[in-house]
């Protein structure tokens, strides 16, 4: 989804039964429908609580997020993902370089 679409996403645009998200006004003012994973929809149900209308993502005043606020949230999420990836690489690189097969990789030990 585009950031503009996230900022304008309405609760009524979520179809939990069909696992779809309806974008009412996307790029070029066009409407579109995109599939949503069960994990995403579960998280959104938790976020929404009992709300049945209005913006999905709200700020502390219960107003819809501005595009700038959405950009900040996405930037923080990207930074956190980069840190997790860096930590994972730091932990697994010595194992991979030593030729040890990781559990579930279906590989035998490789001689370095």
C-alpha positions in Angstrom: 0.0 0.0 0.0 1.1 3.5 -0.6 1.6 5.8 2.3 -1.1 8.2 1.1 -3.5 5.2 1.0 -2.5 4.3 4.6 -3.2 7.8 5.8 -6.7 7.7 4.2 -7.7 4.1 5.0 -11.1 3.9 6.5 -12.4 1.1 8.8 -15.3 0.5 6.4 -12.6 -0.4 3.7 -11.6 -3.5 5.6 -13.3 -6.8 4.7 -12.2 -9.3 7.4 -14.3 -12.1 6.0 -12.9 -11.9 2.5 -9.4 -10.8 3.6 -9.5 -7.7 1.4 -8.7 -4.0 1.8 -10.6 -1.5 -0.3 -8.7 1.6 -1.3 -11.3 4.2 -2.1 -9.0 6.8 -3.5 -5.6 5.6 -4.5 -3.0 6.8 -7.0 -4.6 8.9 -9.7 -7.9 9.0 -7.7 -8.6 5.4 -8.7 -10.2 2.8 -6.3 -8.6 -0.6 -6.0 -8.8 -3.8 -3.9 -5.8 -5.6 -2.4 -5.6 -8.9 -0.5 -4.6 -8.8 3.2 -3.0 -11.6 5.3 -4.6 -13.1 8.3 -1.8 -11.7 10.5 -2.4 -8.2 9.3 -6.1 -8.4 9.7 -5.7 -9.8 13.2 -3.5 -6.9 14.1 -5.9 -4.4 12.6 -8.8 -6.0 14.6 -6.8 -5.5 17.8 -6.0 -1.9 16.9 -9.6 -1.0 16.0 -11.3 -2.6 19.0 -15.0 -1.8 18.6 -14.7 1.0 16.1 -16.8 0.5 13.0 -16.1 3.7 11.1 -13.5 6.4 10.7 -9.8 6.3 10.0 -7.9 3.1 10.7 -4.8 4.9 11.9 -5.4 7.8 14.4 -3.2 10.1 16.4 -3.5 10.9 20.1 -6.4 13.2 19.4 -8.3 10.5 17.5 -7.8 12.4 14.2 -6.6 10.6 11.1 -2.8 10.6 10.7 -1.3 13.1 8.3 0.9 11.9 5.5 3.9 13.4 7.5 3.0 11.2 10.5 2.6 8.1 8.4 6.0 8.9 6.8 7.6 9.1 10.3 6.0 5.8 11.4 7.2 4.0 8.3 10.7 5.5 8.7 10.9 4.3 12.3 9.7 0.8 11.2 12.4 0.7 8.5 15.1 1.6 11.0 13.9 -1.1 13.4 13.9 -3.7 10.6 17.4 -2.7 9.6 18.6 -3.1 13.2 16.9 -6.6 13.4 18.5 -7.6 10.1 21.9 -6.3 11.2 21.6 -8.2 14.5 20.5 -11.4 12.7 23.5 -11.1 10.2 25.9 -10.6 13.1 24.7 -13.7 14.8 24.5 -16.0 11.8 27.5 -14.9 9.7 30.1 -16.7 11.9 27.9 -19.9 11.6 27.5 -19.6 7.9 31.2 -18.8 7.4 32.3 -21.8 9.4 30.3 -24.1 7.1 27.8 -25.3 9.7 24.5 -26.1 8.2 21.6 -24.3 10.0 18.8 -26.5 11.3 16.1 -26.9 8.8 18.2 -25.7 5.9 18.3 -29.1 4.3 22.1 -28.7 3.8 24.9 -30.9 5.0 28.0 -29.4 6.6 30.2 -27.6 4.0 33.9 -27.6 4.3 35.2 -24.0 4.3 
